[in-house]
Amino acid sequence: MDHYALPPKQFTAARDAAVTGAVAQQDRTLATTLKALRKPSIAAWVVNTLIRQQAQLLDEVLALGTGLAEAQARGKGADAAGAPAQAGRKAKGGQDISKLEAAALRAAQDASEQRRHALDAARRS
């Protein structure tokens, strides 16, 4: 079982059940390894879910980050007032950055809703 595919609220119980099973089978090495697994943060869970469900979109977002870092290093990431350059921003491949950002946010929200785990509830906790 991939414990990191579970919603965070189910992670600990599933991990602990797997530890109990490993102990029952007298596999102390596996039990120790499983017990060391930590519940993912909400952000890590969303990224894990995106990787599983929207790998291409995540690749585009990562490429965008690389492109923005390169632009910043060349001094093209901000205007004279220090505000981020917004107009006409394009990702590698010519995709509009605002559309890519919106698609990534939608995918994260969809993943969260599909798992019945609202991001707003996570922010409150």
N, C-alpha and C positions, 0 to 999 in steps of 0.2 A: 504494500500500500504506500502511496506517496502522500505522506502526511501534510506536505506543503501544498497539496491541491485542495485540502479541506478549508472551509471557512475558519478564521482564527478562533472563533468560539468553540469549535469542535476539536481543535488541534491537541490540546493537553489531554483530554480524555482518551482520544485515539492513541496518542503516544504512550500514555500510561498503560493502556490495555495491551499494547504491543510489548512493552517492557515486562508485564506480568506473564505474557505468553512465552517470552524468551527465557525468563527465570524458570517457568514450569518445564521447559525443555532443557534446562540446565545449560543454557548458552549464555554464560556471564559476559562474554565479550560483546555479543549482540545487545544484551540488556544494558550494558554500560554505554555503548554507542547510542542506542535509542534514547536513553535517559538524558544524554548530553544535548539532544536536539532542543532548540529553543523555539518557542512560539514566534512566528514572524510578526513584525510590525504591520500595521495596516498598509503602509506604503510598499513594503516588501511583498505582502500578499497580493496587492493590486498588480505589481510588476510580474510576479509569478503567474498570475491569472492571464495577464496580457500575453506573456510568452506562450502560454498554452493555447490561447484562443486567437490571438492577433499577432503572430510572430512577424509578419511583414510590416505591419504598422509600427511595431516596436523597433524594427531595424531602421525604418525611416526616421523615427524620433531620435535614435542614437546617432544616425548620420547627421541629422540636423544639429545635434549638440556638438559634434566634431566640427562641423562647418562654422558654427557660431564661435567656438573657441578659437579656430584659426583666424576668423575675421577679427576677433577681439585682439589676438596677438599681433595682427598686422595694423591695428589701430583703426579698423573700420567698423568696430562694433558699437560705436556711440557717436553721436553728433557733437558739435563744438560745445554744446551746453551740458554734455555728459549724459543725455537721455539716450536710451537704446534706439538704434536706427530701426524704424518700423516700416516706412513706406517701401513698397516693392520688394519686401523680403522674400527670397526664394531659397528653397532647400536644394540640395544636389538633385539633379533631375528636373529642376524647374518647378516643383510643386510649391504652391503658395504656403508660406510658413503658418499663417493664421489658420488656414484650412487644415493643415497637419496637426496643429495644436488642438483644434476643435475635434478632429477625428480621434486623437489620442484620449482626450477627456471623455468623449462619448463612449469610447470602447471601455475605458476604466469604469465609467458609471454603469454601463450595461453589464459588465462582468460582476460588479458589486450587486446590482439588482438581481441578476440571475442566481446569485448565491444567497439572496435575501440578507445581504449585509450592507446596509446603507453607509456611505462614507460620512454622512452627517452625524450618525450615531457614534462613529468611531472618533470623530473630532471632539465630541462631548466627553468621552471617557478618558 
